[in-house]
């Protein structure tokens, strides 16, 4: 068998193993994206036949006040990403120690991840009540002078929901960073310590750069999740008060499944997908080292 024939056979074997995954990816990812993009060019309410309107939905978005409110709130939601990543790294470092019972502590931090968002949202709605636990603790500590309606205050509601996203995602990203930390050879940190580096210098100049692939992965995932946030909003505020928690995904849901304006909802989805691609590219740009081909 010639060299070219062996290479062709190896490539064919590889594609044969990849075929099921590629088929599922095409069926459940690329096909819905293509259909959604095409639907954005039509006026469709799921009852009447689709009517071609071209780019009319995209032109209407420019003058749509609720679109700008939703887009602004989705962009504000990205503020949770750097805070979540910093806290997750700190938590992963804290639990990456060979102590007795540390596995139970890691499991405790991971518990919110496996909790249903509906259950977590209802729980936090109760905690955020004026006579709930949050106000009780803050009043007893003297932080507040009177109870606050966290989910009913126009300036606080979005940040209150963002805190729930932070609380729920902490354990998930901690696991990613914990795996990254345990993949780092201890020889690098030992060599830096022998050279006289302090613990902070070892972390800053050795551990953190070697953790960069995990930071890239976790930051990209959390940025996409922040732009697509829906369940927290749906369960806790329903987009209120005064549309202050109205996000892009919630607006899509409202237009598509409550107002049956599926073409306009698809146009919103196209804009959201474009925003996700832009922020993913920015994240790769920020954390790249050695060019795009490195990752």
PyMOL commands that set and color helices and strands:
alter all, ss='L'
color gray80, all
select helices_A, chain A and resi 3-39+56-62+65-77+79-95+102-114+117-127+133-141+157-183+186-194+199-210+212-227+231-236+248-258+262-287+292-294
alter helices_A, ss='H'
color red, helices_A
select strands_A, chain A and resi 42-43+51-52
alter strands_A, ss='S'
color yellow, strands_A
deselect
rebuild
show_as cartoon
